[in-house]
Amino acid sequence: LEFRRVLFRSILGGTLGEASVLTTDEKEKLVKFAVEKVAGRVPVVINIAEGSTKEAVRQAELARSWGAKGLMILPPMRYKSDHRETVTYFKTVAGATELPMMIYNNPVDYKIEVTLDMFSELVECPTIGAVKESTRDVTNVTRMVNRFGDRIRILCGVDTLALEELCLGADGWVAGLVCAFPAETVAIYRLAKKGMIKEATAIYRWFMPLLELDIHPKLVQYIKLAEAEAGLGSEAVRAPRLTLAGEERKRILDIIQTGIRNRPKLPDYLNL
């Protein structure tokens, strides 16, 4: 499965991002554009966050037809499904597509926890191969490894816990501030995987005030402002979100600009 073989991938349509304000036509354009630009260098993955099983299955099939190589999928939206319903939902989508799937486990924001007992049933599906671990409980990494070994690849989904979870055995990092600071994100990952914890920690400590922008309801506005300041994007957002203004914008801008001024010199992480 792609999630078991590939360390880097492009994940589109973040569910806490602006995916909910994209039409299906726009998602198609987004996926096809990404597929064209990455030109096979990394697999393109898109999120599925739907309220009905039928629509989730349809989105999975559309994603495959657009050229996506994997899916990241949340439990049903809006309705708080129980154990049986959640497992059946994931299994139904997995059974309807050949694409590998990563479960997004974020009970803090989405109110449904994908428990270890649920994963015990989900591992029956060969295409379910990874989890975006966003429970905020770093010990869950150890529980997953103890229970499933390397059957389920674990990717940290919370920027402010990334180094901790990598040290505990997480396989990767679904990052947020990577959009504005890609080099520093990859450096921390590679250094941690090589056991160079002191070097990774030095970068991580510099990064932390910026990484904290990822755990706020306005993470989209905050990260887009960081992208604009880093010269990698625009701070424009879609309604109902509004671009930052007043004291809040000044405060976030100060965090970003301080980080950019003090950006650390990175070791030769690309050749590790």
DRENZABA-538887 format. One record per residue (C-alpha): residue number from 1; x, y, z. Coordinates in Angstrom, 2 decimals. Layout:
<atoms>
ATOM num       u       v       w
ATOM NUM       X       Y       Z
...
</atoms>
This chain:
<atoms>
ATOM num       u       v       w
ATOM   1    0.00    0.00    0.00
ATOM   2    1.17    3.52   -0.72
ATOM   3    0.91    4.56    2.95
ATOM   4    3.24    1.72    3.91
ATOM   5    5.89    2.52    1.31
ATOM   6    5.99    6.27    0.80
ATOM   7    7.35    8.76    3.33
ATOM   8    6.19   11.92    1.57
ATOM   9    2.85   12.63   -0.06
ATOM  10    0.66   15.57   -1.02
ATOM  11   -2.55   15.65    1.03
ATOM  12   -5.29   17.88   -0.36
ATOM  13   -8.55   19.23    1.00
ATOM  14   -7.79   19.50    4.70
ATOM  15  -11.02   19.05    6.62
ATOM  16  -10.17   21.65    9.25
ATOM  17   -9.02   23.76    6.32
ATOM  18  -11.19   25.00    3.49
ATOM  19  -12.32   21.69    1.97
ATOM  20  -15.87   22.29    3.19
ATOM  21  -16.16   25.39    1.00
ATOM  22  -14.96   23.66   -2.17
ATOM  23  -17.42   22.34   -4.75
ATOM  24  -16.90   18.91   -6.29
ATOM  25  -15.79   20.59   -9.52
ATOM  26  -13.18   22.55   -7.61
ATOM  27  -11.94   19.40   -5.86
ATOM  28  -11.54   17.80   -9.27
ATOM  29   -9.48   20.74  -10.51
ATOM  30   -7.41   20.69   -7.31
ATOM  31   -6.57   17.00   -7.58
ATOM  32   -5.81   17.08  -11.30
ATOM  33   -3.62   20.17  -10.88
ATOM  34   -1.68   18.50   -8.06
ATOM  35   -1.30   15.25  -10.00
ATOM  36    0.09   17.19  -12.96
ATOM  37    2.51   19.24  -10.86
ATOM  38    3.95   16.41   -8.76
ATOM  39    4.33   14.32  -11.93
ATOM  40    4.51   11.03  -10.09
ATOM  41    7.21   12.12   -7.61
ATOM  42    4.84   11.65   -4.65
ATOM  43    1.32   10.22   -4.42
ATOM  44   -1.59   12.65   -4.21
ATOM  45   -4.07   11.99   -1.39
ATOM  46   -7.41   13.73   -0.86
ATOM  47   -9.65   13.95    2.19
ATOM  48  -13.13   12.51    2.44
ATOM  49  -15.38   14.11    5.07
ATOM  50  -19.03   13.39    4.34
ATOM  51  -22.28   12.99    6.22
ATOM  52  -23.52    9.97    4.27
ATOM  53  -21.91    6.69    3.35
ATOM  54  -23.27    6.95   -0.17
ATOM  55  -21.58   10.30   -0.77
ATOM  56  -18.32    9.11    0.78
ATOM  57  -18.27    6.15   -1.62
ATOM  58  -18.99    8.52   -4.53
ATOM  59  -16.19   10.87   -3.50
ATOM  60  -13.78    7.93   -3.26
ATOM  61  -14.60    6.83   -6.79
ATOM  62  -14.30   10.39   -8.10
ATOM  63  -10.92   10.77   -6.40
ATOM  64   -9.66    7.62   -8.14
ATOM  65  -10.92    8.83  -11.51
ATOM  66   -9.16   12.19  -11.03
ATOM  67   -5.82   10.50  -10.42
ATOM  68   -5.56   10.48   -6.62
ATOM  69   -3.47    7.62   -5.23
ATOM  70   -4.91    7.53   -1.72
ATOM  71   -7.63    8.76    0.62
ATOM  72   -7.66   10.25    4.09
ATOM  73  -11.09    9.65    5.59
ATOM  74  -12.94   10.90    8.63
ATOM  75  -15.85    9.23   10.44
ATOM  76  -19.30   10.43    9.37
ATOM  77  -19.80   14.16    9.73
ATOM  78  -22.50   15.76   11.92
ATOM  79  -23.95   12.46   13.19
ATOM  80  -22.06   10.93   16.14
ATOM  81  -21.89    7.31   15.03
ATOM  82  -21.32    4.50   17.53
ATOM  83  -18.71    1.71   17.31
ATOM  84  -20.64   -0.52   14.90
ATOM  85  -21.73    2.37   12.68
ATOM  86  -18.25    3.89   12.50
ATOM  87  -16.60    0.59   11.60
ATOM  88  -19.29   -0.20    9.02
ATOM  89  -18.87    3.25    7.46
ATOM  90  -15.11    2.84    7.01
ATOM  91  -15.40   -0.76    5.81
ATOM  92  -18.06    0.17    3.26
ATOM  93  -15.91    2.91    1.72
ATOM  94  -12.81    0.69    1.83
ATOM  95  -14.72   -2.08    0.07
ATOM  96  -15.85    0.27   -2.69
ATOM  97  -12.42    1.55   -3.74
ATOM  98   -9.03    0.14   -4.59
ATOM  99   -7.28    3.21   -3.17
ATOM 100   -5.31    2.89    0.09
ATOM 101   -6.92    4.70    3.01
ATOM 102   -5.66    6.59    6.04
ATOM 103   -8.12    6.99    8.92
ATOM 104   -8.18   10.49   10.40
ATOM 105   -8.62   10.02   14.15
ATOM 106   -9.47   13.42   15.65
ATOM 107  -12.03   13.10   18.45
ATOM 108  -11.17   16.57   19.79
ATOM 109  -12.54   18.34   16.72
ATOM 110  -14.90   15.73   15.29
ATOM 111  -16.25   14.06   18.49
ATOM 112  -15.79   10.46   17.34
ATOM 113  -12.77    8.50   18.50
ATOM 114  -11.60    5.62   16.35
ATOM 115  -10.65    3.29   19.18
ATOM 116   -8.13    0.47   19.17
ATOM 117  -11.01   -2.00   19.24
ATOM 118  -12.38   -0.36   16.08
ATOM 119   -8.97   -0.63   14.42
ATOM 120   -8.90   -4.33   15.34
ATOM 121  -11.86   -4.75   13.00
ATOM 122  -10.65   -2.27   10.38
ATOM 123   -7.32   -4.05    9.84
ATOM 124   -9.38   -6.77    8.13
ATOM 125   -9.56   -4.33    5.19
ATOM 126   -6.29   -4.58    3.23
ATOM 127   -6.63   -1.04    1.89
ATOM 128   -6.77    0.55    5.38
ATOM 129   -3.11    1.06    6.16
ATOM 130   -2.54    4.23    8.16
ATOM 131   -3.90    6.64   10.75
ATOM 132   -3.54   10.38   11.09
ATOM 133   -3.16   10.36   14.88
ATOM 134   -4.78   13.51   16.28
ATOM 135   -6.17   12.32   19.60
ATOM 136   -3.71   14.64   21.42
ATOM 137   -2.72   11.64   23.55
ATOM 138    0.88   10.79   22.66
ATOM 139    0.61    7.47   24.49
ATOM 140   -1.81    6.36   21.78
ATOM 141    1.21    5.91   19.50
ATOM 142    2.61    3.29   21.87
ATOM 143   -0.78    1.60   22.23
ATOM 144   -1.14    1.39   18.45
ATOM 145    2.34   -0.06   18.00
ATOM 146    1.85   -2.55   20.83
ATOM 147   -1.46   -3.71   19.36
ATOM 148   -0.78   -3.66   15.62
ATOM 149    2.98   -3.53   15.11
ATOM 150    3.62   -1.97   11.72
ATOM 151    0.28   -3.06   10.24
ATOM 152   -1.07    0.49   10.71
ATOM 153    1.35    3.28    9.85
ATOM 154    1.04    6.17   12.31
ATOM 155    1.33    9.78   11.17
ATOM 156    1.18   12.55   13.75
ATOM 157   -1.60   14.99   12.92
ATOM 158   -0.91   17.64   15.56
ATOM 159    2.01   19.96   14.83
ATOM 160    2.79   20.67   18.49
ATOM 161    3.23   16.95   19.25
ATOM 162    5.18   15.95   16.16
ATOM 163    8.66   15.42   17.59
ATOM 164    7.29   13.67   20.67
ATOM 165    5.32   11.22   18.54
ATOM 166    8.19   10.65   16.11
ATOM 167   10.39    9.76   19.06
ATOM 168    7.75    7.28   20.24
ATOM 169    7.71    5.52   16.88
ATOM 170    5.30    7.44   14.66
ATOM 171    6.12    6.83   11.00
ATOM 172    5.39   10.31    9.70
ATOM 173    3.82   13.71   10.16
ATOM 174    0.76   15.23    8.46
ATOM 175    1.91   18.79    9.05
ATOM 176    0.13   22.14    8.93
ATOM 177    2.87   24.77    9.08
ATOM 178    4.76   22.82    6.43
ATOM 179    2.83   25.00    3.96
ATOM 180    4.87   28.00    5.12
ATOM 181    8.01   26.34    6.48
ATOM 182    8.63   23.17    4.44
ATOM 183   12.41   22.95    4.99
ATOM 184   12.19   23.12    8.78
ATOM 185    9.38   20.55    8.84
ATOM 186   11.28   18.04    6.73
ATOM 187   14.49   18.68    8.69
ATOM 188   12.82   17.80   11.99
ATOM 189   11.34   14.65   10.49
ATOM 190   14.59   13.43    8.96
ATOM 191   16.72   14.28   11.97
ATOM 192   14.30   12.50   14.29
ATOM 193   14.25    9.41   12.09
ATOM 194   18.05    9.34   12.15
ATOM 195   18.08    9.55   15.93
ATOM 196   19.56   13.05   15.90
ATOM 197   17.18   14.22   18.60
ATOM 198   19.32   17.07   19.92
ATOM 199   19.52   18.63   16.45
ATOM 200   15.81   18.07   15.82
ATOM 201   14.89   19.53   19.20
ATOM 202   16.78   22.76   18.55
ATOM 203   14.73   23.38   15.40
ATOM 204   11.52   22.23   17.08
ATOM 205   11.92   24.69   19.95
ATOM 206   12.36   27.55   17.50
ATOM 207    9.33   26.27   15.56
ATOM 208    6.93   25.85   18.51
ATOM 209    5.38   29.37   18.58
ATOM 210    4.61   28.92   14.88
ATOM 211    3.38   25.35   15.27
ATOM 212    0.89   26.57   17.87
ATOM 213   -0.88   28.46   15.09
ATOM 214   -2.05   25.04   13.86
ATOM 215   -4.13   24.24   16.97
ATOM 216   -6.51   27.21   16.89
ATOM 217   -9.96   27.46   15.26
ATOM 218   -8.49   30.09   12.93
ATOM 219   -5.61   27.86   11.80
ATOM 220   -6.54   28.51    8.16
ATOM 221   -6.19   32.28    8.51
ATOM 222   -3.06   31.94   10.64
ATOM 223   -1.27   29.49    8.34
ATOM 224   -2.23   31.41    5.21
ATOM 225   -0.81   34.59    6.73
ATOM 226    2.38   32.66    7.48
ATOM 227    2.47   31.44    3.87
ATOM 228    2.11   35.02    2.62
ATOM 229    4.90   36.26    4.90
ATOM 230    7.15   33.39    3.79
ATOM 231    6.49   34.22    0.13
ATOM 232    4.69   30.94   -0.55
ATOM 233    1.04   31.90   -0.79
ATOM 234   -1.78   34.33   -0.11
ATOM 235   -3.74   35.13    3.03
ATOM 236   -7.03   35.16    1.10
ATOM 237   -9.73   32.92    2.58
ATOM 238  -13.27   31.97    1.64
ATOM 239  -16.38   33.01    3.53
ATOM 240  -17.52   32.50    6.18
ATOM 241  -13.87   32.90    7.16
ATOM 242  -12.52   36.42    6.96
ATOM 243   -8.93   37.55    6.69
ATOM 244   -7.41   38.65    9.97
ATOM 245   -7.78   42.25   11.06
ATOM 246   -6.86   44.62   13.84
ATOM 247   -5.06   43.53   17.00
ATOM 248   -5.41   39.84   16.19
ATOM 249   -3.66   40.21   12.85
ATOM 250   -0.92   42.29   14.46
ATOM 251   -0.39   39.67   17.17
ATOM 252   -0.20   36.72   14.76
ATOM 253    1.96   38.68   12.35
ATOM 254    4.42   39.40   15.16
ATOM 255    4.73   35.67   15.92
ATOM 256    5.32   34.88   12.25
ATOM 257    7.79   37.69   11.62
ATOM 258    9.73   36.88   14.79
ATOM 259   10.02   33.29   13.61
ATOM 260   11.20   34.33   10.16
ATOM 261   13.80   36.74   11.61
ATOM 262   15.19   34.02   13.87
ATOM 263   14.99   31.18   11.36
ATOM 264   17.69   28.64   12.30
ATOM 265   20.49   27.47   10.06
ATOM 266   19.59   23.92    9.10
ATOM 267   22.01   21.00    8.92
ATOM 268   22.37   19.06    5.68
ATOM 269   19.16   17.16    6.38
ATOM 270   18.45   16.28    2.75
ATOM 271   21.45   13.97    2.64
ATOM 272   20.72   12.09    5.86
</atoms>
